[in-house]
Amino acid sequence: MGPRAFPPRPAPQPKVGALATSGASISRLRNHVALHILPSRALLKKAPTTRGDTMAAAAPAPQSRPLKDLYEFGEVPPLGHVPANMYAWAIRRERHGPPEQSFKVEVVPTWSLGEDEVLIYVMAGGVNYNGIWAGLGQPISPFDGHKHPFHIAGSDASGIVWAVGAKVKRWKVGDEVIVHCNQDDGDDEECNGGDPMFSSSQRIWGYETPDGSFAQFCRVQSRQLMVKPKHLPWEEAACYTLTLATAYRMLFGHPPHTLKPGDNVLVWGASGGLGVFAVQLVAAAGANAIGVISDETKRDYVMQLGAKGVINRKDFACWGQMPTVNSDEYAAWLKEARKFGKAIWDITGKKDVDIVFEHPGEATFPVSCLVVKRGGMVVFCAGTSGFNIT
């Protein structure tokens, strides 16, 4: 069946200002977060946090109402009417800093469309760490890439197709969709029979482009869209595509080091956005996930996701850049790192791990290289703890 027609069947919605977490489909997504893009007037007075603010989306506006150039929060335009302006959590170069400084609600022009682009009325947007980087302007400023005067973050979304470009055939106004974050120009060998992630034009929507999901409307390429799962509410549908796709590629995208039954996999941040999917993918493949946490209250949660064992990194003192070899600091670091390795062996039966699922970066990379088996793989993205890994 095709996408369900608008309006959707009513689903339970969060209270204004409540945190919308998720919990269905492939995973228990309790650590994932989605935010409804239409905050109440009261929420205009405070900046977004890394966890987001939420409210229920309003019912569709009657078609007989006068058309407007800007619709207030909680007010929905008639289906297919594109107002001239919209509200957005915008970042400006001069505001680079933490979220409470860099993200501000602004009225900005609604996006115009290219012939293969789609305008989405955003019902919920997923929060990812790249929004923090965009706000900070670190390690790079998104403005150095796209050159737009403002940046709207948000690389996950669920919503309703509101307008389509002239060459869009697959989608129509009213379709309920979710958005994945990968964009490219589609005109090179990698995009046509190769791997689009290797295209020189590959970019992450909402981080390397200015038109992400933290607004009333977002603009996407038509090939970014997928049908919204009918059994998921808007928040849950909006929060998993970036991290799930990243985790899958990390574990299955680098032959010959692809996840196999029986493999032992160390998963950093096992209760976080990437880690929850890594643990579940490892378990589903018949392999053994060793989850690393920093909060003891998350132990049972990670075990319930399918981990074979859990290690609390706060029980060890071997984090950060590796000290100078043969110094006293190095000897202390190595002692703690080997203690951490023994904790892994206690779970694996004295076997080094085949894969390290790495994303903190600076704080953990030296230990990851120590505990992986010879011929194994340390695969990582991001660098949430820092970018200097040597």
C-alpha positions in Angstrom: 0.0 0.0 0.0 1.1 3.6 -0.6 1.5 6.3 2.0 -1.5 6.9 4.1 -3.6 9.9 3.2 -3.7 13.1 5.5 -5.1 13.5 8.0 -3.7 10.6 10.0 -5.5 8.5 12.6 -5.0 10.4 15.9 -2.2 9.0 18.0 -1.3 9.8 21.7 0.7 13.0 21.9 3.1 14.3 24.6 2.2 17.1 27.0 3.5 20.5 26.2 7.2 20.7 27.4 7.4 17.0 27.9 10.2 14.9 26.7 9.2 12.6 23.8 11.0 9.4 23.9 10.5 6.4 21.8 10.1 2.6 22.2 9.0 0.5 19.2 10.1 -1.0 15.9 13.5 -2.7 15.9 14.5 -1.3 19.2 13.6 0.0 22.6 14.4 3.5 21.7 14.1 4.9 25.2 17.4 6.8 24.9 16.4 8.3 21.6 14.6 11.7 21.5 12.3 13.4 19.1 10.9 16.9 19.5 7.8 18.4 18.1 8.7 21.4 16.1 5.7 23.6 17.2 6.4 24.7 20.8 3.9 26.7 22.8 4.3 30.5 23.2 5.8 29.9 26.6 8.6 27.8 25.1 9.6 30.7 22.9 11.3 32.3 25.9 13.8 29.6 26.4 16.4 28.0 24.2 16.3 24.3 23.2 18.3 21.8 25.2 20.1 18.8 23.7 17.0 16.8 24.6 14.4 19.1 22.9 11.0 20.5 23.9 7.8 19.0 22.6 4.1 19.6 22.1 1.3 17.9 20.2 0.8 19.0 16.7 -2.4 20.9 16.0 -5.3 19.5 13.9 -5.3 20.5 10.2 -6.7 24.0 9.5 -10.1 24.2 7.7 -9.6 24.9 4.0 -12.1 27.9 4.2 -9.8 30.0 6.5 -8.0 32.9 4.9 -4.5 32.1 3.7 -1.6 33.7 5.7 2.1 34.3 5.2 3.0 33.1 8.7 1.2 30.6 11.0 1.7 30.8 14.7 2.7 27.9 16.9 0.0 25.2 17.1 -1.7 26.6 14.0 -1.5 24.5 10.9 -1.9 25.9 7.3 -4.4 24.4 4.9 -3.0 21.3 3.4 -0.7 22.3 0.5 -0.6 26.0 1.3 3.0 27.1 1.6 3.3 30.3 3.7 5.9 32.8 2.8 7.6 32.5 6.2 8.0 30.0 9.0 9.3 29.7 12.5 12.6 27.9 13.1 15.2 27.3 15.7 18.0 29.1 13.8 21.7 29.2 14.3 23.8 32.3 13.3 27.5 32.3 12.9 27.8 35.2 15.5 26.0 33.1 18.0 28.2 30.0 17.9 28.3 28.4 21.3 26.3 26.0 23.5 22.6 25.3 22.5 21.1 27.9 24.9 23.2 30.5 23.1 23.3 29.4 19.5 19.7 28.2 18.9 17.1 31.0 18.8 13.5 31.0 17.5 13.4 33.2 14.4 11.0 33.9 11.5 12.7 33.0 8.3 11.6 32.5 4.7 10.0 29.2 3.9 12.2 27.2 1.5 11.7 27.3 -2.2 12.0 24.0 -4.1 14.1 22.6 -6.9 12.5 20.3 -9.4 13.4 17.1 -7.4 12.9 18.5 -3.9 10.0 18.1 -1.5 8.8 20.5 1.3 7.8 18.7 4.5 5.5 20.0 7.2 7.5 18.8 10.2 5.6 16.8 12.8 8.7 15.8 14.8 12.4 16.2 14.4 15.1 13.9 15.9 17.9 15.3 18.1 21.4 14.2 17.1 24.8 15.3 18.3 25.6 17.0 15.0 23.1 19.7 16.1 25.4 20.5 19.0 28.4 20.6 16.7 26.5 23.0 14.4 25.7 25.3 17.3 29.2 25.2 18.6 30.8 25.7 15.2 33.2 22.9 16.1 35.1 21.1 14.7 34.0 23.3 11.8 31.2 25.8 11.2 28.4 24.7 8.9 28.5 28.2 7.4 31.9 27.5 6.0 30.3 24.8 3.9 26.8 25.9 2.8 27.4 29.7 3.0 23.8 30.4 4.0 23.2 33.3 6.4 21.4 31.0 8.9 21.5 27.3 9.7 18.6 25.1 10.7 19.8 21.9 12.4 18.0 18.6 12.5 19.0 15.4 10.5 15.9 13.3 11.3 12.2 14.1 10.8 8.7 12.8 10.3 6.1 14.8 8.7 3.6 15.4 5.9 4.5 16.2 2.2 3.3 19.8 1.7 4.7 20.6 -1.7 6.7 18.8 -4.4 9.1 19.9 -7.2 8.2 19.5 -10.9 10.0 16.2 -11.4 8.8 14.5 -8.2 6.6 11.5 -9.1 6.8 9.1 -6.2 5.4 11.5 -3.5 2.3 13.6 -3.4 0.9 16.3 -1.0 -0.5 14.6 2.1 1.8 11.6 2.2 3.1 10.7 5.6 6.9 10.3 5.5 10.1 10.0 7.4 13.4 11.5 6.3 16.9 9.9 6.1 19.8 12.3 6.2 22.0 11.3 3.2 22.1 13.7 0.3 24.2 13.7 -2.9 24.0 15.2 -6.4 23.2 11.8 -8.0 25.4 12.4 -11.1 28.6 10.4 -10.5 29.6 6.7 -10.7 29.2 6.2 -6.9 25.6 7.5 -7.1 24.8 5.2 -10.0 25.8 1.7 -9.2 28.4 2.4 -6.6 28.1 3.6 -3.0 26.6 7.0 -2.7 28.4 7.5 0.7 31.6 7.6 -1.3 30.3 10.3 -3.7 32.3 13.5 -3.7 28.9 15.3 -3.4 27.8 13.3 -0.3 26.6 15.5 2.5 24.5 15.2 5.7 21.2 17.0 5.5 20.6 19.3 8.5 24.4 19.5 9.3 26.1 20.2 6.0 23.0 21.7 4.5 21.1 24.7 6.1 17.5 23.3 5.8 17.1 20.7 8.6 14.1 19.7 10.6 14.1 22.1 13.5 11.5 24.3 11.8 7.8 24.3 10.8 8.9 23.2 7.3 12.0 21.5 6.0 13.3 20.9 2.5 14.7 17.5 1.3 15.6 15.6 -1.8 12.8 13.3 -2.9 15.0 10.3 -2.6 15.5 11.0 1.1 11.9 10.1 1.9 10.5 6.8 3.1 6.9 5.9 4.1 6.3 6.6 7.8 5.7 3.3 9.6 2.0 3.2 10.4 2.4 1.7 13.8 4.7 4.4 15.1 3.6 7.9 16.4 5.3 10.9 14.9 8.0 11.2 17.6 9.1 7.6 17.4 9.1 7.7 13.6 11.3 10.8 13.7 14.2 9.6 15.8 16.0 6.6 14.4 17.1 6.9 10.8 20.5 8.6 11.3 21.8 6.5 14.2 20.4 3.2 13.0 21.8 3.6 9.5 25.2 4.7 11.0 25.3 1.7 13.3 24.4 -0.7 10.5 27.1 0.6 8.2 29.7 0.6 10.9 29.0 -3.1 11.6 28.3 -4.4 8.1 29.8 -1.9 5.7 33.5 -2.6 5.8 34.3 -6.1 4.4 36.0 -8.3 5.3 35.4 -7.0 8.8 31.6 -7.5 8.8 29.7 -8.6 11.8 29.3 -12.4 12.0 27.6 -14.8 14.4 29.8 -15.4 17.4 31.8 -12.2 17.1 32.6 -10.3 20.2 31.9 -6.6 19.8 32.8 -3.8 22.3 30.1 -1.1 22.1 31.0 2.3 23.6 28.1 4.4 24.9 25.8 1.3 24.8 22.8 3.2 26.2 23.2 6.2 23.9 21.8 7.0 20.5 24.3 4.9 18.4 24.9 2.3 21.1 21.3 1.1 21.5 21.2 0.2 17.8 24.6 -1.4 17.8 23.8 -3.7 20.8 20.6 -4.8 19.1 22.1 -5.4 15.7 24.9 -7.4 17.3 22.4 -9.5 19.2 20.2 -10.0 16.1 23.2 -11.2 14.2 24.0 -13.9 16.8 27.1 -12.1 18.0 28.1 -10.9 21.5 27.8 -7.2 22.5 29.9 -6.0 25.4 28.3 -2.7 26.3 30.2 0.1 28.0 28.2 2.5 30.2 29.0 5.4 32.5 25.9 5.3 34.6 25.1 2.2 36.6 21.4 2.8 36.3 21.7 1.9 32.6 23.1 -1.6 33.2 19.8 -3.4 33.2 18.6 -1.4 30.2 21.6 -2.4 28.1 21.3 -6.0 29.1 17.6 -6.0 28.1 18.7 -4.7 24.6 20.6 -8.0 24.2 24.1 -7.4 25.5 26.1 -10.3 26.7 27.7 -8.2 29.4 28.1 -4.6 30.6 31.2 -2.7 31.8 31.0 0.6 33.7 33.9 2.7 32.4 33.9 4.8 35.6 35.5 1.7 37.3 38.7 2.5 35.4 41.1 5.4 34.9 42.6 5.0 31.4 40.7 7.6 29.4 42.0 10.4 27.2 45.0 10.7 25.0 47.7 8.1 25.7 50.5 9.4 27.8 54.1 9.4 26.6 55.4 5.9 26.3 57.6 4.7 29.2 56.6 7.6 31.4 55.2 7.0 34.9 51.9 8.3 33.6 52.0 5.7 30.8 52.7 2.9 33.2 49.6 3.9 35.3 47.5 4.2 32.1 48.6 0.8 30.9 47.8 -0.8 34.2 44.3 0.5 34.1 43.8 -0.3 30.4 44.8 -3.9 31.0 42.4 -4.0 33.9 39.7 -2.9 31.5 40.8 -5.6 29.1 40.5 -8.2 31.8 36.9 -7.1 32.4 36.2 -7.7 28.7 37.9 -11.2 29.0 35.7 -12.0 31.9 32.7 -11.7 29.6 34.2 -13.2 26.4 36.1 -16.1 28.0 39.6 -14.6 27.6 39.0 -13.6 24.0 39.9 -10.1 22.5 37.1 -8.4 20.7 36.7 -8.8 17.0 35.2 -5.3 16.5 35.2 -2.1 18.6 32.2 0.1 17.9 33.9 3.4 18.6 32.4 6.9 18.6 33.6 8.9 21.7 37.0 9.4 19.9 39.7 11.1 21.9 38.7 9.7 25.3 38.6 6.0 24.3 40.5 5.4 21.0 43.8 4.4 22.6 42.1 1.8 24.7 40.0 0.6 21.8 43.3 -0.1 19.8 44.7 -2.0 22.8 41.7 -4.4 23.4 40.8 -5.2 19.8 42.2 -8.5 18.5 45.0 -8.7 16.0 43.4 -8.4 12.6 40.2 -7.0 14.1 38.6 -3.7 13.5 38.1 -0.5 15.3 35.4 1.3 13.4 34.3 4.7 14.5 32.4 7.8 13.6 31.9 11.1 15.3 34.3 12.1 18.2 31.9 13.3 20.8 34.7 13.4 23.5 37.2 15.2 21.2 39.0 14.8 17.9 42.7 14.4 18.8 43.0 10.6 18.9 46.8 10.4 18.9 
